[in-house]
C-alpha cells in the first residue's frame, strides 16, 4: 500500500490530507475468502450429539482416512446451524406439525372462552368466533396455552418454570415453522439478488432457545421430578453441551478422532488376540496332556524293564510281599571290622 501525502499551505492554517492508493484487494482482506456453508439437514439421526463421532469410528483406516475426516468435519460444521435450532425439539425431518399440539378448530378462540352468550349463540356465530377463523396470532396463543396446560402445576399457574418452559417451547416451534416458510419462499423465488434471510426471526429464536435451556437447568436443580415431566410431556431433548475447552478446531478434532480410533482398533486387536490365545491355549494344553500321558506310559515300560534286569542280576527278589529290608546287622559288622583294620 502506497501513501502519498499532499501538503497545502493556506494563509493561516496547515492542512494535511492523505490519499490511499490500493494496489491489490488481497492486501486488505485475506488471501482466500473462507466461510462455513450452512447445509440443509434432513437426517433425524444427526440430532444425536455424538453422531459424527460415531460416524468417524466407522471410517476405514486407509490412505483416504484424513480426507474423509475433513469431509465429515465440514458436514458437522455445516449442520450445526440447523441442529442448534431444531435438534432439541426433534424437528429434523418433521415438516408437518413441527411438534405443535393439534387444535380443535370448532372450539372458540382463547379470548372468547367461557362467554355464556356464545354458548347459546347460533352455529354460524360460533363458527365466526372459533379457531377455524382465527388469525395466526390467535392460533399461536392457543398453541402456547395447550403446551402450558401440559406441564403447569395447577389452573392458576402461569409464572412457574414449567409454565415458562411450555410457553417457550410453543414459541420456538412456531418460529421454526415461520422461518421454514420464509426459507421456502426465498429458495423458490426467482428474484435476483435473492431475498435476505429472516434474521429477525433466527436471532430471537437463538436467544429464546438458550433462555429455555437456562430454565430447564434451574428446574432440574429445583425438582428432578418436574424436570423429567416437562421433557417427557413436551418431548424436549435436553442435551448437555460440552465445555468450551472441548470445542475444537478441525485439526484438533481430527487428531482426537484418530487417537480414539487407534485406541479402539488396539482394543479390538487385543480382544482378537486374547480369543485366539484362549483357543490355542486349549489346543496346546490338550496336546501337552497327550504327550505327558505317552511319556508316562513309556516311563512305566522302562521301569518294568529295569526291575526285570535287577531280578536277573539277583539284585532284588521278585514277587515280594511287603517292603524289602536289607541286611543291616551284617552290614554294620562289616563296617566295624573295616574300621578296626583301616581306622
PALO-951967 format. One record per residue (C-alpha): z, y, x; residue number from 1. Coordinates in steps of 0.2 Angstrom, whole numbers, plus 2048, in hexadecimal, padded with zeros to 3 digits. Layout:
<nodes>
+-----+-----+-----+-----+
!  c3 !  c2 !  c1 ! seq !
+-----+-----+-----+-----+
!   Z !   Y !   X ! NUM !
...
+-----+-----+-----+-----+
</nodes>
This chain:
<nodes>
+-----+-----+-----+-----+
!  c3 !  c2 !  c1 ! seq !
+-----+-----+-----+-----+
! 800 ! 800 ! 800 !   1 !
! 7FB ! 811 ! 807 !   2 !
! 804 ! 821 ! 804 !   3 !
! 7FB ! 831 ! 805 !   4 !
! 806 ! 841 ! 805 !   5 !
! 7FF ! 851 ! 7FF !   6 !
! 809 ! 861 ! 803 !   7 !
! 807 ! 871 ! 7F9 !   8 !
! 80E ! 881 ! 7FF !   9 !
! 810 ! 88E ! 7F0 !  10 !
! 818 ! 89F ! 7F3 !  11 !
! 82A ! 89B ! 7F0 !  12 !
! 82C ! 888 ! 7EE !  13 !
! 826 ! 878 ! 7F7 !  14 !
! 81F ! 86A ! 7ED !  15 !
! 81D ! 858 ! 7F3 !  16 !
! 813 ! 84C ! 7E9 !  17 !
! 80F ! 83A ! 7ED !  18 !
! 7FF ! 831 ! 7E8 !  19 !
! 7FF ! 81E ! 7E9 !  20 !
! 7EF ! 814 ! 7ED !  21 !
! 7F0 ! 802 ! 7E8 !  22 !
! 7E6 ! 7F7 ! 7F3 !  23 !
! 7E9 ! 7E7 ! 7EA !  24 !
! 7F2 ! 7E2 ! 7DA !  25 !
! 7F9 ! 7D3 ! 7E2 !  26 !
! 805 ! 7DE ! 7ED !  27 !
! 80E ! 7E4 ! 7DE !  28 !
! 810 ! 7D4 ! 7D4 !  29 !
! 810 ! 7C3 ! 7DC !  30 !
! 803 ! 7B8 ! 7E4 !  31 !
! 802 ! 7AD ! 7D5 !  32 !
! 807 ! 7B0 ! 7C4 !  33 !
! 814 ! 7A3 ! 7BE !  34 !
! 81B ! 7A0 ! 7AD !  35 !
! 821 ! 791 ! 7A3 !  36 !
! 816 ! 78C ! 794 !  37 !
! 81F ! 789 ! 784 !  38 !
! 818 ! 778 ! 77D !  39 !
! 819 ! 772 ! 76B !  40 !
! 825 ! 764 ! 769 !  41 !
! 821 ! 756 ! 75C !  42 !
! 82B ! 747 ! 763 !  43 !
! 83C ! 746 ! 75B !  44 !
! 842 ! 73B ! 76A !  45 !
! 842 ! 74B ! 775 !  46 !
! 851 ! 751 ! 76B !  47 !
! 85B ! 745 ! 776 !  48 !
! 863 ! 751 ! 784 !  49 !
! 860 ! 742 ! 790 !  50 !
! 84E ! 73E ! 78B !  51 !
! 845 ! 744 ! 79A !  52 !
! 852 ! 73C ! 7A6 !  53 !
! 84F ! 72C ! 79D !  54 !
! 83C ! 72E ! 79E !  55 !
! 83E ! 732 ! 7B1 !  56 !
! 847 ! 721 ! 7B3 !  57 !
! 837 ! 718 ! 7AC !  58 !
! 82B ! 720 ! 7B8 !  59 !
! 823 ! 713 ! 7C4 !  60 !
! 828 ! 716 ! 7D6 !  61 !
! 817 ! 718 ! 7DE !  62 !
! 80E ! 725 ! 7E8 !  63 !
! 80C ! 730 ! 7D8 !  64 !
! 81F ! 730 ! 7D4 !  65 !
! 822 ! 742 ! 7D9 !  66 !
! 813 ! 749 ! 7D0 !  67 !
! 819 ! 740 ! 7C0 !  68 !
! 82A ! 747 ! 7C2 !  69 !
! 822 ! 759 ! 7C4 !  70 !
! 818 ! 755 ! 7B3 !  71 !
! 828 ! 74F ! 7AB !  72 !
! 831 ! 75F ! 7B1 !  73 !
! 823 ! 76A ! 7A9 !  74 !
! 825 ! 761 ! 799 !  75 !
! 837 ! 763 ! 799 !  76 !
! 836 ! 776 ! 79D !  77 !
! 828 ! 778 ! 790 !  78 !
! 832 ! 76F ! 782 !  79 !
! 843 ! 779 ! 785 !  80 !
! 83E ! 787 ! 77A !  81 !
! 83B ! 77D ! 76A !  82 !
! 849 ! 771 ! 76E !  83 !
! 856 ! 780 ! 76F !  84 !
! 850 ! 785 ! 75E !  85 !
! 84E ! 774 ! 755 !  86 !
! 857 ! 766 ! 75F !  87 !
! 869 ! 76A ! 758 !  88 !
! 863 ! 769 ! 746 !  89 !
! 857 ! 75A ! 749 !  90 !
! 848 ! 764 ! 743 !  91 !
! 83B ! 75D ! 750 !  92 !
! 82E ! 754 ! 745 !  93 !
! 836 ! 75A ! 735 !  94 !
! 82A ! 767 ! 72E !  95 !
! 82D ! 763 ! 71B !  96 !
! 83F ! 769 ! 716 !  97 !
! 846 ! 76F ! 727 !  98 !
! 856 ! 767 ! 723 !  99 !
! 85A ! 772 ! 715 ! 100 !
! 862 ! 76B ! 705 ! 101 !
! 857 ! 768 ! 6F5 ! 102 !
! 85A ! 774 ! 6E7 ! 103 !
! 859 ! 772 ! 6D5 ! 104 !
! 84C ! 77F ! 6CF ! 105 !
! 852 ! 77E ! 6BD ! 106 !
! 863 ! 785 ! 6C2 ! 107 !
! 866 ! 798 ! 6C1 ! 108 !
! 866 ! 7A3 ! 6D0 ! 109 !
! 876 ! 7A5 ! 6DA ! 110 !
! 879 ! 7B7 ! 6D3 ! 111 !
! 877 ! 7B1 ! 6C0 ! 112 !
! 882 ! 7A1 ! 6C1 ! 113 !
! 891 ! 7A1 ! 6B5 ! 114 !
! 889 ! 7AE ! 6A9 ! 115 !
! 88D ! 7A8 ! 697 ! 116 !
! 87F ! 7B1 ! 68F ! 117 !
! 873 ! 7A8 ! 69A ! 118 !
! 879 ! 797 ! 695 ! 119 !
! 875 ! 79B ! 683 ! 120 !
! 864 ! 7A4 ! 687 ! 121 !
! 853 ! 79C ! 683 ! 122 !
! 84B ! 791 ! 68F ! 123 !
! 83E ! 79E ! 693 ! 124 !
! 84C ! 7AA ! 698 ! 125 !
! 855 ! 79D ! 6A2 ! 126 !
! 844 ! 799 ! 6AB ! 127 !
! 843 ! 7AB ! 6B1 ! 128 !
! 854 ! 7AB ! 6B8 ! 129 !
! 853 ! 79A ! 6C0 ! 130 !
! 850 ! 795 ! 6D2 ! 131 !
! 83E ! 791 ! 6CE ! 132 !
! 83A ! 7A4 ! 6CD ! 133 !
! 845 ! 7A9 ! 6DA ! 134 !
! 840 ! 7B3 ! 6EA ! 135 !
! 842 ! 7AD ! 6FB ! 136 !
! 852 ! 7B6 ! 6FE ! 137 !
! 85A ! 7AE ! 6EE ! 138 !
! 854 ! 79D ! 6F4 ! 139 !
! 85B ! 7A0 ! 705 ! 140 !
! 86C ! 7A5 ! 6FD ! 141 !
! 86C ! 795 ! 6F3 ! 142 !
! 869 ! 78B ! 702 ! 143 !
! 877 ! 793 ! 70B ! 144 !
! 883 ! 790 ! 6FC ! 145 !
! 87E ! 77E ! 6FC ! 146 !
! 881 ! 77B ! 70E ! 147 !
! 892 ! 785 ! 70D ! 148 !
! 897 ! 77A ! 6FE ! 149 !
! 895 ! 76A ! 709 ! 150 !
! 8A2 ! 76F ! 716 ! 151 !
! 8AD ! 77C ! 70E ! 152 !
! 8C0 ! 778 ! 70C ! 153 !
! 8C1 ! 77E ! 6FA ! 154 !
! 8B7 ! 788 ! 6ED ! 155 !
! 8BE ! 799 ! 6F3 ! 156 !
! 8BB ! 795 ! 705 ! 157 !
! 8AE ! 7A1 ! 70D ! 158 !
! 8B5 ! 7A7 ! 71D ! 159 !
! 8BB ! 797 ! 726 ! 160 !
! 8B1 ! 78F ! 735 ! 161 !
! 8AA ! 781 ! 72B ! 162 !
! 8A3 ! 78E ! 71E ! 163 !
! 89C ! 799 ! 72C ! 164 !
! 894 ! 789 ! 734 ! 165 !
! 88C ! 785 ! 723 ! 166 !
! 885 ! 796 ! 721 ! 167 !
! 87E ! 797 ! 733 ! 168 !
! 876 ! 786 ! 731 ! 169 !
! 86D ! 78B ! 721 ! 170 !
! 867 ! 79B ! 72A ! 171 !
! 861 ! 793 ! 73A ! 172 !
! 857 ! 786 ! 730 ! 173 !
! 850 ! 793 ! 725 ! 174 !
! 84B ! 79E ! 733 ! 175 !
! 843 ! 78F ! 73C ! 176 !
! 839 ! 78C ! 72C ! 177 !
! 833 ! 79F ! 72C ! 178 !
! 82F ! 79F ! 73E ! 179 !
! 824 ! 78F ! 73C ! 180 !
! 81B ! 798 ! 72E ! 181 !
! 818 ! 7A7 ! 73A ! 182 !
! 812 ! 79C ! 748 ! 183 !
! 806 ! 792 ! 73D ! 184 !
! 7FF ! 7A2 ! 737 ! 185 !
! 7FD ! 7A9 ! 749 ! 186 !
! 7F5 ! 799 ! 74F ! 187 !
! 7E8 ! 798 ! 740 ! 188 !
! 7E4 ! 7AB ! 741 ! 189 !
! 7D3 ! 7B0 ! 749 ! 190 !
! 7DA ! 7C1 ! 74E ! 191 !
! 7D7 ! 7C6 ! 760 ! 192 !
! 7E3 ! 7C9 ! 768 ! 193 !
! 7EE ! 7BD ! 75F ! 194 !
! 7FD ! 7C2 ! 754 ! 195 !
! 80D ! 7C5 ! 75E ! 196 !
! 81A ! 7B8 ! 75D ! 197 !
! 828 ! 7BA ! 750 ! 198 !
! 835 ! 7BF ! 75D ! 199 !
! 83F ! 7C9 ! 74F ! 200 !
! 843 ! 7B8 ! 749 ! 201 !
! 845 ! 7AD ! 759 ! 202 !
! 851 ! 7B9 ! 762 ! 203 !
! 85E ! 7BA ! 753 ! 204 !
! 85B ! 7A7 ! 751 ! 205 !
! 860 ! 7A4 ! 763 ! 206 !
! 86F ! 7AE ! 761 ! 207 !
! 875 ! 7A6 ! 751 ! 208 !
! 873 ! 795 ! 758 ! 209 !
! 87E ! 799 ! 767 ! 210 !
! 88B ! 7A1 ! 75A ! 211 !
! 88B ! 791 ! 750 ! 212 !
! 88E ! 787 ! 760 ! 213 !
! 89D ! 793 ! 763 ! 214 !
! 8A4 ! 78F ! 751 ! 215 !
! 8A1 ! 77D ! 753 ! 216 !
! 8AB ! 77D ! 764 ! 217 !
! 8B9 ! 787 ! 75C ! 218 !
! 8B9 ! 77B ! 74D ! 219 !
! 8BA ! 76C ! 758 ! 220 !
! 8C9 ! 773 ! 761 ! 221 !
! 8D2 ! 777 ! 751 ! 222 !
! 8CE ! 767 ! 747 ! 223 !
! 8C4 ! 758 ! 74C ! 224 !
! 8C3 ! 751 ! 73B ! 225 !
! 8BB ! 761 ! 734 ! 226 !
! 8AF ! 762 ! 743 ! 227 !
! 8A9 ! 750 ! 740 ! 228 !
! 8A7 ! 754 ! 72D ! 229 !
! 89D ! 763 ! 730 ! 230 !
! 891 ! 75B ! 73D ! 231 !
! 88F ! 74C ! 731 ! 232 !
! 88C ! 755 ! 721 ! 233 !
! 881 ! 762 ! 728 ! 234 !
! 878 ! 756 ! 734 ! 235 !
! 87B ! 760 ! 744 ! 236 !
! 878 ! 759 ! 755 ! 237 !
! 886 ! 760 ! 75F ! 238 !
! 880 ! 75F ! 771 ! 239 !
! 88C ! 764 ! 77F ! 240 !
! 882 ! 76F ! 78B ! 241 !
! 882 ! 76C ! 79D ! 242 !
! 88C ! 777 ! 7A9 ! 243 !
! 882 ! 785 ! 7B2 ! 244 !
! 882 ! 77C ! 7C2 ! 245 !
! 879 ! 76D ! 7BA ! 246 !
! 86A ! 778 ! 7B5 ! 247 !
! 85F ! 774 ! 7C3 ! 248 !
! 84E ! 77A ! 7CA ! 249 !
! 83F ! 76E ! 7CA ! 250 !
! 842 ! 769 ! 7DC ! 251 !
! 855 ! 765 ! 7DA ! 252 !
! 851 ! 75C ! 7C9 ! 253 !
! 844 ! 751 ! 7D1 ! 254 !
! 850 ! 74D ! 7E0 ! 255 !
! 85E ! 749 ! 7D4 ! 256 !
! 852 ! 73D ! 7CA ! 257 !
! 84C ! 735 ! 7DA ! 258 !
! 85D ! 732 ! 7E0 ! 259 !
! 862 ! 72B ! 7CF ! 260 !
! 853 ! 720 ! 7CF ! 261 !
! 856 ! 719 ! 7E0 ! 262 !
! 868 ! 715 ! 7DB ! 263 !
! 862 ! 70C ! 7CC ! 264 !
! 855 ! 702 ! 7D5 ! 265 !
! 862 ! 6FE ! 7E3 ! 266 !
! 86E ! 6F8 ! 7D5 ! 267 !
! 860 ! 6EE ! 7CD ! 268 !
! 85A ! 6E6 ! 7DD ! 269 !
! 86D ! 6E2 ! 7E1 ! 270 !
! 86E ! 6DA ! 7D0 ! 271 !
! 85F ! 6CF ! 7D3 ! 272 !
! 865 ! 6CA ! 7E4 ! 273 !
! 876 ! 6C6 ! 7DD ! 274 !
! 86E ! 6BB ! 7D0 ! 275 !
! 862 ! 6B3 ! 7DC ! 276 !
! 871 ! 6B0 ! 7E8 ! 277 !
! 87B ! 6A7 ! 7DA ! 278 !
! 86C ! 69C ! 7D6 ! 279 !
! 869 ! 698 ! 7E8 ! 280 !
! 87C ! 696 ! 7EB ! 281 !
! 87D ! 688 ! 7DE ! 282 !
! 86E ! 67F ! 7E5 ! 283 !
! 875 ! 680 ! 7F7 ! 284 !
! 886 ! 67A ! 7F1 ! 285 !
! 87E ! 66C ! 7E8 ! 286 !
! 874 ! 667 ! 7F8 ! 287 !
! 883 ! 669 ! 803 ! 288 !
! 88D ! 65E ! 7F8 ! 289 !
! 87F ! 651 ! 7F9 ! 290 !
! 87E ! 652 ! 80C ! 291 !
! 891 ! 650 ! 80D ! 292 !
! 891 ! 641 ! 802 ! 293 !
! 883 ! 639 ! 80D ! 294 !
! 88D ! 63D ! 81D ! 295 !
! 89D ! 636 ! 816 ! 296 !
! 894 ! 626 ! 811 ! 297 !
! 88D ! 625 ! 823 ! 298 !
! 89E ! 628 ! 82A ! 299 !
! 8A6 ! 61A ! 820 ! 300 !
! 898 ! 60E ! 826 ! 301 !
! 89C ! 613 ! 838 ! 302 !
! 8AF ! 611 ! 836 ! 303 !
! 8AC ! 5FF ! 82F ! 304 !
! 8A1 ! 5FB ! 83D ! 305 !
! 8AE ! 601 ! 84A ! 306 !
! 8BC ! 5F7 ! 841 ! 307 !
! 8B1 ! 5E7 ! 842 ! 308 !
! 8AE ! 5EA ! 855 ! 309 !
! 8C1 ! 5EC ! 858 ! 310 !
! 8C4 ! 5DB ! 84F ! 311 !
! 8B7 ! 5D3 ! 85A ! 312 !
! 8BF ! 5DA ! 86A ! 313 !
! 8D0 ! 5D5 ! 863 ! 314 !
! 8D7 ! 5E6 ! 863 ! 315 !
! 8DC ! 5E5 ! 852 ! 316 !
! 8DF ! 5D7 ! 844 ! 317 !
! 8D5 ! 5D6 ! 835 ! 318 !
! 8DC ! 5D5 ! 823 ! 319 !
! 8ED ! 5DC ! 828 ! 320 !
! 8F9 ! 5DE ! 819 ! 321 !
! 903 ! 5EE ! 81C ! 322 !
! 902 ! 5F8 ! 82C ! 323 !
! 900 ! 5F1 ! 83D ! 324 !
! 90E ! 5F5 ! 849 ! 325 !
! 90C ! 5F2 ! 85C ! 326 !
! 918 ! 5E9 ! 867 ! 327 !
! 924 ! 5F7 ! 86C ! 328 !
! 931 ! 5EC ! 874 ! 329 !
! 925 ! 5E4 ! 880 ! 330 !
! 91D ! 5F5 ! 884 ! 331 !
! 92E ! 5FD ! 888 ! 332 !
! 933 ! 5EF ! 894 ! 333 !
! 923 ! 5F1 ! 89D ! 334 !
! 925 ! 604 ! 89E ! 335 !
! 937 ! 601 ! 8A5 ! 336 !
! 932 ! 5F4 ! 8B2 ! 337 !
! 924 ! 600 ! 8B8 ! 338 !
! 930 ! 60E ! 8BA ! 339 !
! 93B ! 604 ! 8C4 ! 340 !
! 92D ! 5FE ! 8D0 ! 341 !
! 924 ! 60F ! 8D1 ! 342 !
! 931 ! 61B ! 8CC ! 343 !
+-----+-----+-----+-----+
</nodes>
